Amino acid sequence: MLEAQSDPGGQVVYAAKIPWRQNMIGITRWLYDRCMALGVTFRFNVFAERAEILALDPQVVILATGGMPELSQVEGGDDLGHATWDILSGEVAPGKNVLVYDETGGQSGPTAAEFLARAGSQVDLMTPDRMIAQDVGVTNHAIHLRNLYAANVVIKPDRRLTRLERDGNQIRATSQNEYSAGSATAHYDQVIIDAGTVPMDELFEDLASDAANQGVTDLAQLIQSAPQPGVDQADATRFSLFRIGDCVSARGIHAATLDANRLCQRI
């Protein structure tokens, strides 16, 4: 297994950055331990490209390269915004006055907001939805709210962030009410955007023409957890290529795990 990071876990490592979610890391620890027990070889800090893959002479290639944060939905977001990963990974230091904008309705935005507040930042948490984390189950949703209010995070529902502009040494953030269309501006020294991801599929495109299946997954077979056509052919001279998780589309850990289970149990 080729892993771009220095440790296994991917986004789960970031999800476990606040104390009450630290047990999330147990998911990847258990999977890693099982892989080691089954003799899987890991190569860390390898940002694999086409040449590295072909040099292994594989029969099957499964890409779980994930996605890249989508910042461009907000005008100026690519230049002035940061992803939640940037903060939770420690790559970017927390600002003093921070806007966290969450368009996904998941846990990443509230997790980043709580992490920032614990680090001493004054945080506004904005969402175009009627409430934060609207797609999160009731138990975890209540914990997010309890902790965010206790940390004096200001929650701003029903507002869509539309534009970021540099204004001196600050960032002017323009937002619009989803119902009245009323516009408002506020100034921050840091803006964090969670608007999902776009598939990191460059490697997939580079490999697809060399693959026996051209990178096509038979979805009917996948749903039935049945073998993919051609994978078990003894006379196959080329590898079969598949992709799972955010490399296909922005989804959660449950979808990625289900993809892998359906695909791999019959290879």
C-alpha angles and dihedrals in degrees: 000000000000115000123188094205129065093245135030121256111070113195092358088072089058093046089058095056096102118067101244092052097047092106087070088080087068088076095064095035090057093046092047092049091050091050091051091049089052093051100254112163115223124201110191129198091030114136093193123213132181095280094053091050096048092046089064091059092220128190093206129022120194116187120206095167093142125206142291121244114268108229101150096083086081114063106246091012095120091056104033106024132081129206123242087246090062091059100038093047092052092239090121122039117233116262125226098241111029138178116205110195115195121191098162103070089223135110101272096081097047090043091054091045092052092045091052093046090051087053090056101263124140102234137198114193111203129186135168088222124092089252138008120269092009092167094053121102118260096253097054092037091060092050091051091052094046093051097041094051091045089054091050094245110166110228117210113186127181094034126117118203107228109168143017121198133176112247110179107299092340138070120243109215119199119198136177129215110244093222109030095030087223113157126223136176133207135173127238137167092221135025124196118196126198107182098142128260140284117225116268092221105147092108091048090054091047092053102037097085091053094050123098090228094038087237093295117145117206098231095193090056091044093054090051091047086238125148117278113246115267099007094111097043108129093206095052110131096186134054125254115237128212137163132206141187122005089352084077100035138329107284141134135273092265092060093046092050092048090050090053094045095049093046103040104040091073101038 
